[in-house]
Amino acid sequence: MRWKTAGLAIVLAAVALAQENAPAGFLHGGLLSWTGTSRSGEFTFQAAPDQAYFCSYDEKTYIERANQRISMADAEKGDRLEIVSDVKQGSTLCYARTVHILEVPRRDAVPGVKPRPRLTSSAALFQPHATLTFSGAVFRITPDVLILRSRSGEHQTLRLRPDTRYFSEGQAADPRSLQVNTVVFVRGARDLYNQLEAYQVIWGDILRPGQ
């Protein structure tokens, strides 16, 4: 009995160690659970078979599904997440700036027939997925290009797409309201020609978590 108890303790300790504070950056994973309210709390997601992370959120966190803002209460266990994470000011606790719930293929179960994937919408075939994040002050913006200036003074040029989305204070915004010297956070990737392009441009209080 004593050996069984010791073995159980080791297993529980291993599980506890596997759930760690998520690092800052661009993360992927499946939602395991969340605690708190629709306005603030923590959620846990599985980033790898043997690795689970937890991260906090609040009313400034932008959570979306199918291009619509939702609350954490609308998320479901197993949802595939794209997370832009940071840390709260004066803390090492992970803070989610944005949580994007991905559309994934659904499978229709038919007895005796191997399930075939079916997209939830035809747009999912062409929906771009961000793999890079950027931050800095707006140096110049045109209908086609956004140039950022980093703290070190370096410039980063990103192409603006027709479907690039803009958010201010957690709400959809008109890109014409974005002013020079505004600090922004950008999600994007490289296109087929290796040029950087922006999918989301975010500014406002969402960039100052915990204040």
N, C-alpha and C positions, 0 to 999 in steps of 0.2 A: 504493500500500500504506500509505504514511504517512497519507494522508487517511482511509482506512478505519479505521486504528488509532485516529486521533484521534476519528473519529465514534463508534466503539465506546466509547471512554473517556467521551465526553459522555453517551451513552445510559446507561452503567453508573452514572455520577455522578447522573444524573437519577433512576434507580431507587433509588439509595441515599438520596437526599434525600427521596424519597417515603415512606420508612419512618422514621417519627419516634416518639419517646417519646410514648405516649398521654397526653392531658391528664386531670386529675381530673374526675370527673363520671359521667354516665349515658351510655353509649356503645352503639352497635350496629355489627355488621359480620359478615363471613363469615370463618371460620377459614381461614388460609392454611397455617400450620405451627406446630410447637412444638418446643422443644429442652429437654433436661434429663431429669428423672425424673418419675414420677407424683406425687412429693411436692413438688418445687420446680423452677423453671425459668422460661422465658419463652415467650410465644406471640405470633404475629403475626396480625393480622386486617385485612381490607380494609373500611374505613369508607366509601369512595367509589371510583369508577372509577380515580381518579388519586391515591388516598391510602391508605397502609397504616400501621398503628400497631403497636408492640410493647409488651408489658406483662409484668410478672413475676407469679408466683404462688408460693405455698408451701402447707404442710399446713394453714394456717389459712384459706386461700381456700375458700369454699363454692362448689363446682361441681355443678350439678344438671341432670338431664334427666328430663322427665316426673315431676317432684316427687320424684325419687330422687337422693341424693348419689352422684356418680361422681368419678373422678380424671381428670386431663387426658389420661391414656393412653387413656381410653374415648372421647374426642372424635375426630371425623373431619374431614378437610379438607372445607370447604364448609359445615360446620354454621353455622347462623345464631345469633349470640351477642348476648345482652344483658349488658352488663358494668357493674358499679359499681366505679369505679376511684378510687384515692387515691394518695398518695406515701408511701414508707417514711420513717420517722423519720430525720432527718439525711441525706436523699437526695432527689434530684429524679426518681428512677426511678419509673415508673408501677408501682403495685401493685394487683392485682385483689382486691377484697374478696369479690365474688360474681361468678360466671359462670353465666348461665342459658342453656341451649341450647334454642332455640325449636323447637316442632313446626311443620313446614311442609308444605304440600300435596305429595303424591307424584304422579308422573305415570306411568301405565302405557303403555309403548310398544307400539303395535299398528301393523304395517306398513300404510300407506295411510290411517290414521285419525288425525286430530288428537288429541293427548293431552288428556284431561280431568283436572282436578285432583281428587284424592281425599284427604281429611283422614286423618292417621294415627290419629286417634281422634275420636269425636264430642265429647269434652270440649274439644278444641282450638277449637271454635266459640265457646265461652263462657269460655275461659281469659283472665283479665285480664292486661294487660301494663302494667308500671310505666313511667311517664314522668317521675316526680319522685322525688327523694331528700331525706331529712331526717335530721338528727342533733340530739341534745340529751339532757338528763337527764329522766327520767320525773318529772313533777310530780304526775300523777294517772292512774290507770288503773282502768277499770271494764270489765265484759263488753262494753260497746258503744263506749267512747271511750278514746283515749289522748291525754293532754295532755303535750306536751314543753316544757321550759324551755331556751332557748338561753343561750349564754354572756353575751349582752347583757341577759338577764332577760326577753326576750319569750316569749310562750306561743303554741304552735301546737297546734291541736286536730285530731285525725284520727279518723275513724270506723273502728271495727274490724268487719270482715266475719266472717261465719260461717266462711269459708275462709281468713282471715288466718293465715299461718304464722309460727311463732316458733322462733328458733334461738339456742342458748346454747353457746358454745365449739365452734361448728361442727356441733352436733347438734340435732335437733328437740327442742323444749322445751315444757313446760306453761306457758301464759301466767300461771298463778297463781304461778309462781316469780319473775316479774318484779317487782322491788321499786322503790319510790319512790327517786329520786336515781340510779338505774342509768343509765349512758350507753348509748344505743341508736342504731342506724342503721336507718332505715326506707325501704323502697321502696314507692311508691304512685302514685296518680293522682287525678284529679278524676272524680266520677261524673256521671251525667246531670243532676244538680241542682247541679253545680259545687261539691260538697262534697268535701273531701279525705278519702281513705280509704287505709288501710294494707293492703298485700298481704303484705309480709314485715317482721318486726321482729327485729333481730339485736343481740345483745350478747355480751360476754365478750372473750376474748383476740383474737378475730378483728378487733376494733377497734383493736388495738395491734400492727400489722404490724412485723416486724423486731425485736421485743423478745424 
